[in-house]
Amino acid sequence: GESVGLHLPTLSVQEGDNSIINCAYSNSASDYFIWYKQESGKGPQFIIDIRSNMDKRQGQRVTVLLNKTVKHLSLQIAATQPGDSAVYFCAENPTGNQFYFGTGTSLTVIP
Amino acid sequence: DAGVIQSPRHEVTEMGQEVTLRCKPISGHNSLFWYRQTMMRGLELLIYFNNNVPIDDSGMPEDRFSAKMPNASFSTLKIQPSEPRDSAVYFCASSLGTSWETQYFGPGTRLLVL
C-alpha cells in the first residue's frame, strides 16, 4: 500500500526562529502534494500545495520544497509564531482524487 | 457563513449499535468529503460526493459503512453495526468543485465505540 511518513513526530522551536517539517512519500507517480495545519480540536486547514513540475513554492511565511529524486517534501515556516503551534501533515495525490495523508508532526513554539 | 457543521461533536456508543454522523456543508459548495482520522493511520478519505452524487467510495472500509447525500445541504455517514476499531475522529469537508485549496473541514465528530 501507499505510505506517507514524517521524519520527526515532534518539533519544538523558539518564537522567531524558522521551522522545517519534513515528509517522505512513497509513490513516485504522485504529482500533487498538500501541506495541512491542524490545531487541537479542529479540522485540518490547507496551507500550501505544490505540483510535481515545481520544486519550490512560496506562500505567506511558508515555503514548500519538493525533491522528487528522493521523494521528499518539506515545509518551512519563517519567523515561527505561537499561533503556528499545531500538527502539520502532508498529503500526496498518486492518482485521481485519492490522497494519502501522513500522521503528522507536532510543532510547539516556545515563547 | 458558519462553515462546515457536524453533529454530534462527540459520540460514545456500544459495539453493535448504529451510529449516524451528520454534516452540513458550506452553502454553495458542491463537493463533500468524509474523512476518518486516527493516531495510527492518520487522515483517510472515505468517500466524496459531487453535486450530491457519490464519486469515489473506494476509501469506505467495509459494508458496515454507508454515506448518503440526499440534498446539497446535508450528508450522513452511517456505521452499522459499529465496532471498537471504528473509534476515530470523523471529519466532513466541503469545497467548490474538487479544488483541494478551497476545501474546508468541519470540526469533526469524535466517536468512541466501547
Interface residues (C-beta under 8 A of the other chain):
Chain A: V4 Y32 I34 G41 K42 G43 P44 Q45 F46 D49 F89 A91 G96 N97 Q98 F99 F101 G102 T103 G104
Chain B: V4 M39 M40 R41 G42 L43 E44 L45 Y48 I55 D56 S58 G59 F91 A93 T98 W100 E101 T102 Q103 Y104 F105 G106 P107 G108
